[in-house]
C-alpha cells in the first residue's frame, strides 16, 4: 500500500522553528517530485515548496513567496523521507501541512497546479503566543 505519513507538527511561538517529516512506504521517493502544501481554515490549499525528483538533473526547488528565505525543503533518500525545515514562523503560517508526491510533473505544475498522485493525511502547525 502506497502511503505518505507526515509528522513534526505542533504548537510553536512566533519566531520559533519546526521540522516536518514526510515518510513514504510502499514506494521510493527518489523518483517522485515531492511537495509540501498547507491549508488554513477558510482558505484554499497552497503549494508551499516542491522539490524535483532525484533522477532530475537540475535539482530544482520551488518556494512560495510567503515562505522563501524561511523554509527549506530537503530529501534523505536513504531514509525515504522528505523534510520541511520551517524557521522564523509567523502566525499566518498556521495551517494543516500536507506532503504530496507525483511521478510525472514539474515542481511548478505540482506546487501551482496541484498535479499530485498521492497525498499524506496532514499535520497541524499552530504558531501562537
N, C-alpha and C positions, 0 to 999 in steps of 0.2 A: 504494500500500500504506500503510495506516494504521499509524503507529509512534510509540512514545514511547521516548526514549533518555535515561537518567539519566547524570549524570557528577558528579564533585566529591567522591566518597567517598575514604577513605584512613585512615591511622593518625594519631591526634592524642592529645596528652596530656590528662589530666583538667583541666578549666578552659579548654581551648582552643576554637577555633571552626572550623567548616567551612561552606561554602555549596554545597548541592546544586542542580543544574540539571536540568530536565526539558524537553527539546526535542521538539516534535511535528513529524511530517512526514506529509503526506497529508491533513491536516485542520487546521482552525483552532481553536485552544484557546479563543478568545473565547467560544464558545457552549457550552462544557462546564464542568461542575463538575470541579475538579481536586483530587486528594488525594495526600498522602504517607502511606505505610504503612511499617511496619517489621516484621521477623520475626527474632527472636533464636533461636539453636539451642535446640531443645526447647520452644519457646513458640509460641503462636498468633500469627498476623499481627494487628497492632494499627494502628488508624487514628490517625495522629499529628496531621495537620492537613488540613483541607479548605477550599477557597475557592469561593465561588459564581461562576457564570458572569458575564462582563462585561455580559451582557444583563439580569442581575438588578438590580433597583432597590435592593436592600438592602445589597449589597456585604458580605455576612456571611462570617465566618470561624469555623471550629471549631478548637479545640486540645484535645488530650488533656490531662488534668490534670497528667500527669507532665512535660509539656514547656512548659506555659503560663508565660510570662514569660521563657523562654529561647530558644524557636524562633519564627521569623517566616516566614510564607508570603507570597509576592507574585507578581504577574504582570508580564511585559513583553510586551504584545500585539504590539508592533512586531517583536519577535524570536520570537514564537510560543513563548515559554518561560515556565515557572513555576519559582520558586526556593524553597528552604527554607534560610533562614539559621539556623544552629544555634550558639548561644553557651553558654558555661559547660557544656561537655559533661561527662558523667559516664560511668563505666564501664558503667552499666546502659543507656546509650544505644547500646551496641554491638549492631549488627544489620545485616541487609541491608535497605536502604531502597528502596522501590518507589514510583514515581509511577503515578497512575491517572487515567482520565477517564471521565466519564459524562454523557450528554446530558439525561436526564430523571430527575433525582433532587434531593434536597436535601443540604446539607452534613451534616446529622445522619444521614440514611439512608446516605450514602456512607461516612462515617467510622465509623459504629457498626454498620451492617448490611451493609457491603461491597457496595453497589449500584454495580457498576463495569462499564463496557463494554470498556475497554482497559487493559491493564497494560504497564508497562515491564519491562525484564529485571532491574532491580535494580542497586544499587551498594553495596559493602561499606563500612560505617563501623565502625572499631575505636577505642575510647577506652581507652588503656592507658598506664601509665608505664613 
